[in-house]
Amino acid sequence: MVVISQLKPIRLLLSPSLCVNINMALAVAKPRKNHTKRSVEEEAPLYGDVLESVLSKLHLIHLLPACHVSKSWHRAVSSTLRFSSNRVKPWLVVHTQTTRFPYVVSSRAYDPASNVWLDVEHPPVKSVSTLRSSHSTLLYMLSPSKFAFSLDALHLEWSSTNTPPLVWRTDPIVAAVGHLIVVAGGGCDYEDDPLAVEMYDVRNGKWDRCESMPAIFKDSSASTWLSVAADERRMYVTEKCSAVTYSFDPESKKWFGPYDLCQDMAVFSSVIGFLNGCLVLAGVVGEAEAVKGIKLWDVKMSDDESLELGKMIGDMPETMVAKLKGESGCEPLISMSCIGGQVCFQNASDPSELILCELENGGCRWSSVRNDVVNDRTRLQKMVVTWANVGLPELQKAVQVGALKLN
């Protein structure tokens, strides 16, 4: 049974307007002075539709403490999340890595629903090499002797391979396809095959060689020149300059293509990703020294799984393009991260502003958020942006291990 005193921690988390709602609910349950303590406990509880109505106005980060009030509150939180998914959006997680030993990795998470930044204080990550990301959710570090990666939402857990990769690489493309992690291209010059492809099976901890990358990638096999996207079945690789795209099937260990996804001659650079389970392509319009816009297209897949550019689904507003370019005067290095129906564009040359795009009702809703991680100390550090599907289980785990502190 929940008494009024148990509501105080929750009320502190609410905005004034929400406190009014709770106060109204409490006024209904307020006991008369001549009632016994038992009657107070019987009349004070906030439950049922009233409780769910109040909880439905809270964001995810405020629902976690509500879960611990009582069993009935825990059930109410689960119910409101089940039927009010509009308040739970993927989180952005910005990671930085110092450039000197011991190459410390720090993380800060942004919840778009509540517009709140939080420190993610995970245990120290033992550096293997430079921190990198791939297709929005995978973090990894690769050296000639070791490969370490993280796949969980807030990247609190890291795994390392028992044996090093079969090929010495400097800047390969890396993608997680189901339980397989594909490492392709980026081989050192003295390697017999700089286009070599190998897969690491997370389940059995073994490496396996595959068909090499298509010869067209010979001069551009590094991740600097390629964009990669992956789902549970295949990996897709696009050459940024030409938008020529191939797909890789881990089951057959073979490549398919090429597919020409360049239809707008004004596009000089392209990147790919998955939105709501569908492949999309973002094209940067103009020139490297004078970016004029960014357009977003869907990519059609035929029955034989060939690819072609579909309709345009978004065009970044001029004000957002200006924010993305920043004020550094350096040539923009634009990348895209996707998860669910959310897109994040960032400019590695000036990462002070992140541009967000949310697919809704067949269109795009654009917004921007100041990158809270950027300051004088971090500007020269390695910076990586990932997305995270964060729910109550992920929050509870992060709080338990001390990674998140919710005030």
NUMARTI-953381 format. One line per 2 residues: their letters; for each residue z, y, x of C-alpha. Coordinates in Angstrom, 3 decimals. Each point is the difference from the previous one (the first is absolute). Example, Ala and Ser with C-alpha at 12.3 -4.5 7.8 and 13.67 -1.06 7.14 Angstrom:
! NUMARTI-953381
as	7.800 -4.500 12.300  -0.660 3.440 1.370
This chain:
! NUMARTI-953381
mv	0.000 0.000 0.000  -0.958 3.446 1.393
vi	2.418 2.883 -0.417  -0.806 3.687 0.399
sq	1.420 0.160 3.526  -2.590 -2.525 1.133
lk	-2.803 2.410 -0.914  0.995 2.705 2.475
pi	-1.960 -1.340 3.015  -3.127 -0.275 -2.117
rl	0.345 3.467 -1.511  0.051 1.544 3.467
ll	-3.502 -1.330 0.620  -1.507 1.659 -3.062
sp	-1.649 3.337 -0.496  1.768 2.450 -2.357
sl	-2.335 -0.891 -2.849  0.805 -3.690 0.376
cv	3.726 0.720 0.159  -0.362 1.673 -3.396
ni	-1.444 -3.222 -1.404  2.892 -2.042 1.375
nm	2.545 2.537 -1.195  -1.461 -0.191 -3.498
al	0.229 -3.784 0.115  3.566 0.184 1.275
av	0.941 2.499 -2.719  -0.949 -2.577 -2.594
ak	2.213 -2.559 1.729  2.878 2.378 0.776
pr	3.283 -1.469 -1.342  2.564 1.888 -2.028
kn	3.288 0.797 1.772  2.098 -2.244 -2.195
ht	-2.016 -3.100 0.810  1.360 -2.691 2.241
kr	-1.405 -0.832 3.439  -1.729 -3.015 -1.489
sv	-1.798 2.136 -2.558  -1.110 2.356 2.795
ee	-1.602 -2.886 1.829  -1.653 -1.189 -3.179
ea	-1.449 3.401 -0.951  -0.884 1.405 3.432
pl	-2.787 -2.354 1.127  -3.549 1.295 0.322
yg	-2.291 -2.892 -0.883  -3.010 -1.170 -1.963
dv	-2.834 2.378 -0.838  2.030 3.058 1.009
le	0.631 -1.385 3.481  -3.627 -1.025 0.483
sv	-1.142 3.429 -1.201  2.161 1.675 2.648
ls	-1.051 -2.413 2.763  -3.677 0.434 -0.893
kl	0.264 3.584 1.255  1.160 -1.039 3.465
hl	-2.166 -0.768 3.001  0.197 -3.263 1.918
ih	2.284 1.266 2.765  2.575 1.059 -2.630
ll	-0.126 -3.284 -1.877  1.409 -2.032 2.890
pa	3.607 1.263 -0.346  -0.309 -0.375 -3.793
ch	-0.568 -3.743 0.511  3.524 -0.395 1.374
vs	1.892 1.602 -2.883  0.106 -3.195 -2.074
ks	-2.071 -2.977 -1.071  -1.174 1.814 -3.126
wh	-1.158 2.964 2.088  -1.818 -2.362 2.363
ra	-1.829 -1.521 -2.973  -0.808 3.477 -1.317
vs	-1.451 1.047 3.363  -2.180 -3.126 0.123
st	-1.178 0.684 -3.541  -0.883 3.627 0.612
lr	-1.944 -0.880 3.142  -1.876 -2.708 -1.843
fs	-1.187 2.349 -2.739  -0.161 3.304 1.882
sn	-2.105 -0.761 3.065  -1.343 3.574 0.114
rv	3.092 1.074 1.978  -0.437 -2.615 2.721
kp	-2.728 0.949 2.456  -0.782 -1.332 3.478
wl	1.843 1.730 2.823  -1.574 1.543 3.075
vv	1.656 -0.986 3.266  -0.696 2.108 3.089
ht	0.811 -1.662 3.325  0.239 1.722 3.377
qt	0.200 -1.517 3.474  1.112 1.835 3.117
tr	-2.397 0.059 2.941  2.594 -0.922 2.614
fp	2.134 -3.075 0.556  1.643 -1.502 -2.033
yv	-2.708 1.151 -2.460  2.374 0.486 -2.920
vs	-1.454 -0.451 -3.490  1.372 2.146 -2.842
sr	-0.971 -0.024 -3.672  0.313 2.318 -2.960
ay	-0.959 -0.935 -3.570  -1.312 2.222 -2.797
dp	0.418 -0.851 -3.685  -2.778 1.861 -1.901
as	1.709 -0.572 -3.352  3.151 1.918 0.979
nv	-1.540 2.149 2.771  2.749 -1.101 2.409
wl	-0.160 -0.898 3.715  2.434 -2.605 1.350
dv	0.781 -1.219 3.525  -0.662 -3.697 0.575
eh	2.523 -0.966 2.665  -1.167 -3.493 0.844
pp	1.234 -1.958 3.030  -1.698 0.991 3.272
vk	-3.485 -1.480 0.315  -0.616 -1.495 3.425
sv	-3.227 1.622 1.057  -2.907 -2.216 1.014
st	-2.577 2.770 0.287  -1.287 2.955 -2.010
lr	0.881 -0.107 -3.695  -3.033 -0.386 -2.265
ss	-0.731 -0.513 -3.688  -2.778 -1.714 -1.889
hs	-1.232 0.179 -3.604  3.026 1.885 -1.267
tl	2.803 -2.569 0.145  -0.121 -1.899 3.319
ly	1.805 1.298 3.085  -0.604 -1.648 3.354
ml	0.271 0.272 3.790  -2.355 -1.951 2.242
sp	0.081 -0.593 3.758  -1.703 -2.581 2.236
sk	3.135 -2.155 -0.123  1.415 0.600 -3.462
fa	-0.829 0.820 -3.612  2.665 1.395 -2.347
fs	-0.543 0.920 -3.633  1.824 1.055 -3.149
ld	-1.126 -0.620 -3.582  3.035 0.842 -2.160
al	0.095 3.164 -2.103  2.252 2.201 2.165
hl	-0.743 -1.921 3.219  3.581 -1.042 0.570
ew	-1.075 -3.401 1.343  -2.281 -0.692 2.969
ss	-1.525 -3.292 1.108  -1.419 -0.923 3.403
tn	-2.495 -2.723 0.826  1.174 -2.892 2.155
tp	-3.162 0.167 2.081  -2.131 3.014 0.977
pl	-3.452 0.659 -1.496  -2.818 -2.037 1.479
vw	-1.928 3.117 1.098  1.244 3.080 1.860
rt	-0.721 2.974 -2.257  0.574 3.749 0.243
dp	-0.870 1.385 -3.448  -0.959 -2.725 -2.500
iv	-0.078 0.107 -3.783  2.837 -1.937 -1.621
aa	0.414 -1.039 -3.636  2.200 -2.299 -2.069
vg	-2.014 -2.241 -2.326  2.444 -2.110 -1.975
hl	2.139 -1.898 2.517  -2.518 0.600 2.804
iv	-0.106 2.960 2.368  -3.503 0.643 1.328
va	-0.425 1.670 3.395  -3.588 0.983 0.794
gg	-1.907 1.883 2.704  1.501 2.514 2.377
gc	-0.226 -2.441 2.922  0.269 1.220 3.581
dy	-3.252 0.516 1.904  0.570 -2.982 2.285
ed	0.475 -2.399 -2.935  -2.905 -2.382 -0.589
dp	-0.201 1.056 -3.651  1.284 3.500 -0.903
la	-0.866 -0.784 -3.654  2.226 -3.095 -0.131
ve	1.925 -0.709 -3.207  3.177 -2.026 -0.353
my	2.480 -0.639 -2.819  3.744 -0.464 0.077
dv	1.433 -2.265 -2.691  3.396 1.386 -1.017
rn	0.978 -3.375 -1.483  -0.527 -2.236 3.033
gk	0.080 2.613 2.767  -3.356 -0.993 1.530
wd	-3.083 1.922 1.143  -3.518 -1.097 -0.949
rc	-3.386 1.223 1.286  -2.690 1.130 -2.472
es	-3.587 1.190 -0.006  -0.348 3.189 2.064
mp	-0.645 3.376 -1.570  -3.639 0.880 -0.759
ai	-1.937 1.334 3.008  -0.492 3.358 -1.744
fk	3.650 0.751 0.839  -0.529 -0.521 3.738
ds	0.408 3.679 0.857  2.532 0.783 -2.715
sa	2.336 -2.995 -0.269  3.178 2.046 0.490
st	2.160 1.142 -2.908  -0.789 3.582 1.010
wl	-3.543 -0.431 -1.349  0.657 -2.474 -2.800
sv	1.796 0.061 -3.335  1.527 -3.193 -1.381
aa	1.171 -1.106 -3.451  1.239 -3.380 -1.209
de	1.062 -1.857 -3.117  1.301 -3.538 -0.433
rr	-3.431 -1.533 0.657  -2.036 2.081 2.421
my	0.014 2.706 2.632  -2.538 2.836 -0.159
vt	-1.069 2.057 3.014  -1.959 3.273 -0.174
ek	-1.472 1.911 2.916  1.235 3.523 -0.659
cs	-3.121 1.856 1.171  -2.650 -2.063 -1.816
av	2.016 -1.571 -2.875  -1.594 -3.356 0.883
ty	2.425 -2.615 -1.313  0.615 -3.724 0.551
sf	2.438 -2.381 -1.629  1.893 -2.813 1.721
dp	1.062 -3.191 -1.764  2.999 -1.637 1.749
es	-0.581 -3.294 -1.801  -3.491 -0.519 1.422
kk	0.769 2.161 3.073  -3.350 1.756 -0.475
wf	-1.348 3.522 -0.482  -2.248 1.175 -2.845
gp	-2.228 3.086 -0.182  -1.087 2.568 0.950
yd	0.448 2.228 -3.052  -1.076 3.643 0.121
lc	2.551 2.154 -1.808  -1.405 3.375 1.065
qd	-1.888 1.771 -2.806  1.102 3.599 0.536
ma	-1.690 1.373 3.106  2.613 2.755 0.226
vf	2.689 -2.593 0.818  0.624 -0.301 3.729
ss	3.043 -2.320 -0.051  1.192 -2.704 -2.400
vi	3.190 -1.998 -0.487  0.783 -2.808 -2.437
gf	2.998 -1.334 -1.906  1.101 -1.858 -3.135
ln	1.023 1.837 -3.182  1.276 -2.034 -2.930
gc	-1.609 -3.090 1.539  -3.446 1.621 0.416
lv	-1.666 1.033 3.244  -0.578 3.756 0.352
la	-1.664 2.187 2.622  0.983 3.548 0.930
gv	-2.701 2.122 1.610  0.743 3.094 2.093
vg	-2.638 2.648 -0.784  -1.316 2.565 2.474
ea	0.343 -0.235 3.750  2.781 -0.960 2.350
ea	0.544 3.661 0.909  -0.358 1.186 -3.609
vk	1.340 -2.412 -2.622  -1.100 1.226 -3.438
gi	1.401 -2.686 -2.285  0.995 -3.592 -0.652
kl	-1.500 -2.132 -2.742  1.205 -3.344 -1.321
wd	-2.332 -2.741 -1.284  0.609 -3.454 -1.393
vk	-1.786 -2.929 1.654  -1.693 -2.544 -2.235
ms	0.198 -3.704 0.825  -2.723 -2.248 -1.431
dd	0.398 -3.667 -0.904  -1.127 -1.008 3.491
es	2.632 2.433 1.347  -2.548 2.416 1.479
le	1.057 3.647 -0.009  -1.573 3.248 -1.173
lg	1.266 3.507 -0.558  0.897 0.731 -3.621
km	0.854 3.200 -1.848  2.006 2.870 1.438
ig	3.549 -0.088 -1.346  1.528 2.991 1.744
dm	-0.769 3.237 1.844  2.830 1.632 1.948
pe	0.585 3.630 -1.117  -0.765 2.709 2.571
tm	3.631 1.072 0.173  1.025 -3.547 0.947
va	-2.786 -0.246 2.599  1.297 3.186 1.625
kl	3.555 -1.404 0.119  -1.241 -3.278 1.471
kg	-1.925 1.739 2.774  3.105 1.978 0.920
es	0.228 2.965 2.335  -0.132 -1.686 3.404
gc	-3.702 0.701 0.520  -0.485 -3.529 1.375
ep	-2.724 -2.308 -1.258  1.441 -1.823 -3.049
li	0.684 -3.721 0.398  0.225 -1.047 -3.636
sm	1.296 -3.368 -1.159  0.821 -1.503 -3.384
sc	2.775 -2.307 -1.181  -0.035 -1.684 -3.421
ig	2.269 -2.085 -2.194  -0.191 -0.704 -3.714
gq	-1.586 3.112 -1.531  1.234 2.348 2.733
vc	-1.879 1.498 2.959  1.364 2.005 2.916
fq	-2.275 1.994 2.312  1.333 1.196 3.336
na	-1.387 1.885 2.956  1.266 -1.364 3.312
sd	-0.907 3.285 1.707  2.311 1.938 -2.324
ps	2.211 -2.353 -2.079  2.180 2.753 -1.477
el	-1.480 -0.461 -3.492  -0.694 -3.275 -1.837
il	-2.523 0.006 -2.858  0.715 -2.416 -2.842
ce	-2.418 -1.248 -2.637  1.068 -2.034 -3.026
le	-2.524 -1.811 -2.170  0.731 0.530 -3.683
ng	-2.138 -0.311 -3.140  -3.171 -0.511 2.025
gc	0.530 3.184 2.023  1.999 1.313 2.943
rw	3.115 2.139 0.065  0.339 1.811 3.330
ss	3.167 1.334 1.589  1.385 0.757 3.440
vr	3.348 -0.507 1.675  1.366 1.590 3.125
nd	0.495 -2.669 2.662  3.749 0.242 0.493
vv	-0.205 -1.970 3.243  -2.083 2.597 1.848
nd	2.007 2.355 2.236  -0.054 1.250 3.578
rt	1.588 -3.246 1.216  -2.398 -2.413 -1.743
rl	-3.340 1.815 0.341  -0.809 -1.762 3.259
qk	1.287 -3.399 -1.132  -2.054 -2.848 -1.398
mv	-0.018 0.322 -3.805  -0.975 -2.700 -2.504
vt	-0.053 0.154 -3.812  0.395 -3.064 -2.233
wa	0.548 -0.619 -3.703  2.799 -2.113 -1.482
nv	0.485 -1.558 -3.418  3.722 0.697 -0.303
gl	2.025 -1.427 -2.872  3.696 -0.626 -0.573
pe	0.044 -3.200 2.129  -1.459 1.897 2.979
lq	2.433 2.883 -0.478  2.978 -2.324 -0.328
ka	-0.944 -1.835 3.180  -0.537 3.268 1.905
vq	3.410 1.303 -1.087  1.728 -3.297 0.848
vg	-1.296 0.006 3.585  0.766 3.717 0.393
al	-3.634 1.095 0.168  0.305 2.393 -2.941
kl	2.898 2.215 -1.003  -0.280 1.316 -3.543
n	2.368 2.900 -0.613
